[in-house]
Amino acid sequence: MDDDMIKIQLTIGNNPFPLTIRRSDEETVRKAARQVDNLTNVYKEHYPELPEVRILQMVAYHLSLDGLKEKGILIRDFGAKR
């Protein structure tokens, strides 16, 4: 393994994810995992009746929308009907 690469284990939603990443990316990768966990907990609190898969779909949508907004990409850019 390259000296710049490290093996880490993330836990997201009580599930372990072994990853090999660049050492310089470790902080960002761990922050991303914490963000997923934090959002999952927020949605679980607001929608306790929903199954976990639905909660995770909402988290994925939330993070995707944030990413698109940050890049300045709007839904209309994809030809969505109004």
N, C-alpha and C positions, 0 to 999 in steps of 0.2 A: 504494500500500500504506500502511496506517495506520502512523504512527510507532512505535506500540507493537508492531508485528509485525516479525519478522525471518525471513529465510530461512536455514535451516541444512541441512547434509547429514549424516545419520547413516549409519554403516556398521554393519550387523548381519549377522553371519555372512558377511562379505565381500560383502554386497549393499548398494549405496548407496540411501538413502531421502532424497530431497529433501523438506523440510517447511517450511511457513510456520507459525510459532508466535508466541505472545506472548513478548516479551523476558523477562518475569518467569517464564515456564515453562521457559526454556532449561536450567537446571541439573537440574530434575526430569526433563525429557525425555531428556537425556543420561545421567542416572543409570539410567533405565529401560532404555535401550539397552545400557548396560554390564551391567546385571543379566541381561538376556537372553543376552548373549554369555558371561558368566561361568557361568551355569547350563548353557548349551549345552556349554561346555567340560567342565564337571563330568560331565554325562551321557555325553559322548563318551568320557571317560576310563574311566567305569564300564561302558559298554556299547559298546565299539569295533566290535562286529559289526553293530550296528543301522544301518539307513539313516538319512540325515539327516532325512528327513520324520518318522520315528518319534521321533527325538531331539527335534525341535521340538514334536511332540505332547506329549511328556513335560514339556517346559519350559512349554508353555501350561497343561497341567494343574497343574503345580507352582505357577505364578504365580496361577492362578485359585483354587486351594485356599487359598493364603496370603491372597488378597484377601477371600475369604468368611470365613475365620477372623477376620481383622482386623475385619470388619464384624459379627462375632458371628452369622453365618448358618451354620447347621449343615446337613448333608446331610438330616437328618430333616425339616427345614423344607420340603423339596421333596417330601415324601411318599414317599421311597425305601423300598422294602421291606427288612425286616431278616431 
